[in-house]
Amino acid sequence: MLTAMGDVMRRAYEKGWITTRDGNISLRMTGKDTLYITPSGWRKTILHPEHMIKCTLTPAGINVPEGTTPSGELHMHAKLQRYAKYTRAIVHLHPTNIIAAMYAGWDLQKLAEDFPEVSRYTRVGPSVPVLPVTSAVLAEATFEAMTNWENTGTNIVKYDIVGQAAHGVCSVGANPWDAYEHIERLEHICEIALRSGRKPAGSVNCAGVVKEVRAIATRSVSL
């Protein structure tokens, strides 16, 4: 699967969903505390298994090998990977049409409901509001959106993908390609919506996260 991590990032670059050094991906295997993640700033066109950074999840947080620099979104990956019971891949990209759709005011959850080719296979969660990239607050807000924390209060991931306003998406799958395909499906219908000329009926649904941003910022983030 480490090879697939690099393959997915190259495909994302070919699609124009990231620039050369953007995006990140992580992988945790069933029953392992090991988390493989892409290095910060590495060219995704030349990303191979030997470049992945092998970190270790611990009760206190996450151990990063000395002399390495993992992706700046490590907090987000660690938060979502910590409670995984089975093999889980997490992909973070900047797909053009998804970001454009959120910027235009489309509610990604509601949009997905109109397209069975998405809703049958991909559970789209509430979008995360604009927050500082690579920050603990973005990691926490993405985790809360993915788990529907406001309504469930659990650590169980309820959705396959959530948008991050003015930034990108976070997608979860049983392997790198599954996570990639969730992004691909959502990107496709966002392009359709944008090309249709229709205007969104309401604002982007941030699942109550907007009103909690200040609370999240002061909350102790447990990795």
Helices and strands as residue ranges (DSSP letters): H 2-15, E 24-28, E 34-37, G 44-46, G 49-51, E 53-58, E 61-63, H 74-81, E 88-93, H 96-104, H 108-113, H 116-119, H 136-147, H 149-152, E 161-164, E 168-173, H 176-196, H 209-218
